[in-house]
Amino acid sequence: LLPPPAPPRLPPASRLLLARPLSSSAAGLDRPMQPAAAAAAKRSKRSVAGVLSIRNTWNNTLVTITDTEYKVKGWTSCGTAGFKKSKRSSVFAMEKCLGDAFQKARSLGMQKVMINMTGPAVILRKPLLRSLREQSSLRIMKLRLADSVPHGGCRPRKARRRRYKTKAKR
C-alpha cells in the first residue's frame, strides 16, 4: 500500500485575487466588491476607479485617462477641445480640457480617480487645482504633484557682453 499523494501547493489567496499587482500609487483605488456587484462589473467590463494623468506644459495641457493598471482608455488636450496655437496655453483652455476629461472619464464608468500632475508649468497649477475642485463630478482619491524643475540644473550660458555708454571726454 502506497501513501496518498500530497495535495498540490496553492499560491496565497492574494495572488489568486490579483493576477497583476497594482502599483503602489494606484493600489488604494480598487477595493473588494460584493459578489453581485462583481458579477455586474464582469459583464460591463467598466472600471470604477481610474487615473487622470495631467501633463501641464507652457504651450498645451494633455490629459490621459487610464484604469488602475495604467492601460489607456482615452485622452484629451487643449487642441482637441478646439483651441489653436497660442490659445491652447490659456487658463480657460486648460479648464475646458479638464472638463472634457472629467466628462469622458464619467462616460467610461469611472466614479473615483487618482490625479497625477506633471509638467514644468508650476505657475498654472493653482487655477488648475481650483477648476478641479469646482468641476469634479468624480471623487478625487489621491492628488500627486510631480515637478520636472531641476534642483540647480545645468550651468547657464555666459552673460552677454554689453556695450557701456561712456561720457565723451572733453
DRENDO-1510 file (C-alpha; in Angstrom, 1 decimal, always signed):
<recs>
REC; n; res; u; v; w
REC; 1; LEU; +0.0; +0.0; +0.0 .
REC; 2; LEU; +1.3; +3.5; -1.0 .
REC; 3; PRO; +0.6; +6.6; +1.0 .
REC; 4; PRO; -1.8; +9.1; -0.6 .
REC; 5; PRO; -0.2; +11.8; -2.8 .
REC; 6; ALA; +0.3; +15.2; -1.2 .
REC; 7; PRO; -2.2; +17.9; -2.3 .
REC; 8; PRO; -0.8; +20.5; -4.8 .
REC; 9; ARG; +0.5; +23.7; -3.3 .
REC; 10; LEU; -1.7; +26.7; -4.0 .
REC; 11; PRO; -0.4; +30.3; -4.1 .
REC; 12; PRO; -1.6; +32.6; -1.4 .
REC; 13; ALA; -5.1; +34.0; -1.7 .
REC; 14; SER; -3.9; +37.5; -2.5 .
REC; 15; ARG; -2.2; +36.2; -5.7 .
REC; 16; LEU; -5.4; +34.4; -6.7 .
REC; 17; LEU; -7.4; +37.6; -6.4 .
REC; 18; LEU; -5.0; +39.9; -8.3 .
REC; 19; ALA; -3.4; +38.4; -11.4 .
REC; 20; ARG; -1.2; +41.5; -11.8 .
REC; 21; PRO; -0.4; +43.5; -8.7 .
REC; 22; LEU; -1.3; +47.2; -8.7 .
REC; 23; SER; +1.4; +49.8; -8.5 .
REC; 24; SER; +1.9; +51.4; -5.1 .
REC; 25; SER; +0.4; +54.7; -6.1 .
REC; 26; ALA; -2.9; +53.3; -7.5 .
REC; 27; ALA; -3.2; +50.4; -5.0 .
REC; 28; GLY; -5.8; +52.0; -2.8 .
REC; 29; LEU; -8.3; +52.8; -5.5 .
REC; 30; ASP; -9.8; +49.3; -6.1 .
REC; 31; ARG; -11.5; +47.7; -3.2 .
REC; 32; PRO; -13.2; +44.3; -3.0 .
REC; 33; MET; -16.8; +44.5; -4.2 .
REC; 34; GLN; -19.9; +42.5; -3.2 .
REC; 35; PRO; -20.4; +39.3; -5.3 .
REC; 36; ALA; -23.4; +40.8; -7.1 .
REC; 37; ALA; -21.5; +44.0; -8.0 .
REC; 38; ALA; -18.5; +41.9; -9.1 .
REC; 39; ALA; -20.7; +39.9; -11.5 .
REC; 40; ALA; -22.1; +43.2; -12.9 .
REC; 41; ALA; -18.6; +44.6; -13.3 .
REC; 42; LYS; -17.5; +41.5; -15.2 .
REC; 43; ARG; -20.4; +41.8; -17.6 .
REC; 44; SER; -19.9; +45.5; -18.3 .
REC; 45; LYS; -16.0; +45.5; -18.1 .
REC; 46; ARG; -16.1; +49.1; -16.8 .
REC; 47; SER; -13.7; +50.1; -14.2 .
REC; 48; VAL; -15.0; +52.0; -11.2 .
REC; 49; ALA; -11.6; +53.6; -10.5 .
REC; 50; GLY; -9.1; +55.2; -12.8 .
REC; 51; VAL; -6.1; +57.6; -13.1 .
REC; 52; LEU; -6.1; +61.0; -14.7 .
REC; 53; SER; -2.6; +62.0; -15.8 .
REC; 54; ILE; -2.3; +65.7; -16.4 .
REC; 55; ARG; +0.8; +67.0; -18.3 .
REC; 56; ASN; +0.7; +70.7; -18.0 .
REC; 57; THR; +3.3; +72.4; -20.3 .
REC; 58; TRP; +3.7; +76.0; -21.2 .
REC; 59; ASN; +2.0; +75.5; -24.6 .
REC; 60; ASN; -0.6; +72.9; -24.0 .
REC; 61; THR; -2.3; +70.6; -21.4 .
REC; 62; LEU; -2.5; +66.9; -22.1 .
REC; 63; VAL; -4.9; +64.7; -20.0 .
REC; 64; THR; -4.6; +60.9; -20.3 .
REC; 65; ILE; -7.4; +58.7; -18.8 .
REC; 66; THR; -6.2; +55.2; -17.7 .
REC; 67; ASP; -7.5; +52.4; -15.5 .
REC; 68; THR; -5.7; +51.4; -12.3 .
REC; 69; GLU; -3.3; +49.2; -14.3 .
REC; 70; TYR; -2.4; +52.2; -16.4 .
REC; 71; LYS; -4.0; +50.9; -19.6 .
REC; 72; VAL; -5.0; +54.0; -21.6 .
REC; 73; LYS; -8.8; +54.3; -22.0 .
REC; 74; GLY; -8.9; +57.8; -23.6 .
REC; 75; TRP; -7.2; +61.2; -23.8 .
REC; 76; THR; -7.9; +64.8; -24.4 .
REC; 77; SER; -5.9; +68.0; -24.8 .
REC; 78; CYS; -6.5; +71.7; -25.3 .
REC; 79; GLY; -6.1; +71.2; -29.1 .
REC; 80; THR; -8.8; +68.6; -29.2 .
REC; 81; ALA; -11.0; +70.9; -27.1 .
REC; 82; GLY; -10.9; +73.3; -30.1 .
REC; 83; PHE; -8.2; +75.8; -29.2 .
REC; 84; LYS; -5.4; +76.5; -31.7 .
REC; 85; LYS; -1.9; +77.9; -31.4 .
REC; 86; SER; -1.2; +80.2; -28.5 .
REC; 87; LYS; -4.8; +80.0; -27.2 .
REC; 88; ARG; -4.0; +76.4; -26.1 .
REC; 89; SER; -1.8; +77.8; -23.3 .
REC; 90; SER; -4.5; +79.9; -21.7 .
REC; 91; VAL; -6.1; +79.0; -18.4 .
REC; 92; PHE; -9.6; +79.0; -20.0 .
REC; 93; ALA; -8.5; +76.3; -22.5 .
REC; 94; MET; -7.0; +74.3; -19.6 .
REC; 95; GLU; -10.3; +74.4; -17.7 .
REC; 96; LYS; -12.2; +73.3; -20.8 .
REC; 97; CYS; -9.8; +70.5; -21.5 .
REC; 98; LEU; -10.1; +69.3; -17.9 .
REC; 99; GLY; -13.9; +69.4; -18.1 .
REC; 100; ASP; -13.8; +67.3; -21.2 .
REC; 101; ALA; -11.5; +64.8; -19.5 .
REC; 102; PHE; -13.9; +64.5; -16.5 .
REC; 103; GLN; -16.9; +64.0; -18.8 .
REC; 104; LYS; -15.0; +61.3; -20.8 .
REC; 105; ALA; -13.9; +59.5; -17.6 .
REC; 106; ARG; -17.5; +59.7; -16.3 .
REC; 107; SER; -18.8; +58.2; -19.6 .
REC; 108; LEU; -16.2; +55.3; -19.2 .
REC; 109; GLY; -17.9; +54.5; -15.9 .
REC; 110; MET; -15.3; +55.8; -13.5 .
REC; 111; GLN; -16.5; +57.1; -10.2 .
REC; 112; LYS; -13.2; +57.8; -8.3 .
REC; 113; VAL; -9.9; +58.9; -9.7 .
REC; 114; MET; -6.3; +59.5; -8.8 .
REC; 115; ILE; -4.8; +62.6; -10.4 .
REC; 116; ASN; -1.1; +62.7; -11.4 .
REC; 117; MET; +0.0; +66.3; -12.3 .
REC; 118; THR; +3.4; +66.7; -14.1 .
REC; 119; GLY; +5.0; +69.3; -16.2 .
REC; 120; PRO; +7.1; +72.5; -16.0 .
REC; 121; ALA; +4.2; +75.0; -15.8 .
REC; 122; VAL; +4.1; +75.1; -12.0 .
REC; 123; ILE; +2.5; +78.6; -12.0 .
REC; 124; LEU; -0.5; +77.3; -14.0 .
REC; 125; ARG; -1.3; +74.7; -11.3 .
REC; 126; LYS; -3.2; +77.0; -8.9 .
REC; 127; PRO; -6.0; +77.8; -11.3 .
REC; 128; LEU; -6.0; +74.2; -12.4 .
REC; 129; LEU; -6.5; +72.9; -8.9 .
REC; 130; ARG; -9.3; +75.5; -8.4 .
REC; 131; SER; -11.1; +74.2; -11.5 .
REC; 132; LEU; -10.5; +70.6; -10.4 .
REC; 133; ARG; -12.3; +71.4; -7.1 .
REC; 134; GLU; -15.2; +73.1; -8.9 .
REC; 135; GLN; -15.8; +70.6; -11.8 .
REC; 136; SER; -15.2; +67.3; -10.1 .
REC; 137; SER; -18.2; +65.2; -10.7 .
REC; 138; LEU; -15.7; +62.4; -9.9 .
REC; 139; ARG; -14.4; +61.6; -6.4 .
REC; 140; ILE; -10.7; +62.5; -6.2 .
REC; 141; MET; -9.0; +59.9; -4.1 .
REC; 142; LYS; -5.4; +61.0; -4.5 .
REC; 143; LEU; -3.6; +64.0; -5.9 .
REC; 144; ARG; +0.0; +63.5; -6.8 .
REC; 145; LEU; +2.1; +66.5; -7.9 .
REC; 146; ALA; +5.5; +66.0; -9.6 .
REC; 147; ASP; +7.8; +68.8; -10.6 .
REC; 148; SER; +10.2; +68.4; -13.5 .
REC; 149; VAL; +12.1; +71.5; -12.4 .
REC; 150; PRO; +15.8; +70.8; -11.8 .
REC; 151; HIS; +17.4; +71.5; -8.5 .
REC; 152; GLY; +20.3; +73.7; -9.6 .
REC; 153; GLY; +20.1; +72.3; -13.1 .
REC; 154; CYS; +22.6; +72.8; -15.9 .
REC; 155; ARG; +25.1; +75.6; -16.0 .
REC; 156; PRO; +23.6; +78.7; -17.6 .
REC; 157; ARG; +25.0; +80.4; -20.6 .
REC; 158; LYS; +27.6; +83.1; -20.0 .
REC; 159; ALA; +26.3; +86.6; -19.7 .
REC; 160; ARG; +26.1; +88.6; -22.9 .
REC; 161; ARG; +28.7; +91.3; -23.3 .
REC; 162; ARG; +27.1; +94.7; -23.3 .
REC; 163; ARG; +28.5; +97.9; -24.6 .
REC; 164; TYR; +28.5; +100.6; -21.9 .
REC; 165; LYS; +27.9; +104.1; -23.0 .
REC; 166; THR; +30.6; +106.3; -21.6 .
REC; 167; LYS; +30.6; +110.0; -21.4 .
REC; 168; ALA; +32.8; +111.6; -24.1 .
REC; 169; LYS; +35.9; +113.2; -22.8 .
REC; 170; ARG; +36.1; +117.0; -23.3 .
</recs>
